[in-house]
Amino acid sequence: MLTKEQMGEPDFQKLLKVVLTDLTIRRTLLENEVQEVNEEMRSLEKDDKLDKLDVEIRAIQTDYDHYQQFVDPDFKLDVASQYQA
């Protein structure tokens, strides 16, 4: 296993972009679930489920904000295009 000291700055920035993309996707999925819950569930079930989803969304946002601090604004990378043929 390599250590983080062996990771170059470009690899570190790419890792950050991948992490931030993943967190963005997770948040979007949870926000979509919030919309579904609002449309489908009854009142007591809805409140409990919405509270749980809110906790998850806030945790994801906390991680996102934390990792965003390390991103070099001059490092350009389109994560999606990295894997296209």
N, C-alpha and C positions, 0 to 999 in steps of 0.2 A: 504494500500500500504506500502510495506517495503521501508526503506531508503537504500541508498548505504552503509551506515555505518553498516547495518545489514547483508551485503553480506560478506561471508567469502572469503578468498583469492582463494581457489579452484574454487568457483563459479565465481569470477571475472575473473580468467584466462580462464575459460570455455567460458564465455561471450565474451571475447576478441577473442578467437579462432573462435567462431561462427560469430562474426562481420567480422573478417578478411577473413573467408571463403566466406561469402556473398559478400564482396567487390571484392574478386578475381573473383567470378562467374559473377558479374555485369560487371567487366572490360572485361572479356573474351567475354561476349555477345556483348558488344559494339565494341570490336575489330573485332569480326566476322561480325558485321553490317558494319564496315568500309570496309572490304573486299568485301562484297556484293555491297555496294555503288560504289566502284571502278570498279566493273565488269559490273554494270547495268545502271548507270545513265549518263546523258549527262553532259557536262562540267560545265555550270552555276549551275545547280541543285546540281551537285556533290560537287563543292567547298563549297557551303553553308551548305550542309548536313555534309560534312567532318569537317568543322569548328565547327559545333554544337556538333558532336560526340567527337571531340578533347577536347572541353571544359568539357564535361561530364567525359571523361577518366581522364583528369588532376584533376578534383574535387575528383574523386574516389581515385586516387593515393595519393592525399593530405590527405584524411581521412585515408587511409591505413597506410601511413607513420606515421601519428599522433598516431594511436592506436597501431601500432607495437612497439612503444617506451615503452609501458606498459607491454608487454609480458615478462613473466619470462621464460628465455631459458631452465630452468631446469624442467618446468612444461610440462609433456608429456600427450597429449590428441589427439586422432584421432577422430575428430568430426563425420566423416561418420560412424565409427563403433559404436558410442554411440547409434544409433537408429536401428541397425540391430538386428534381432532376433537370 
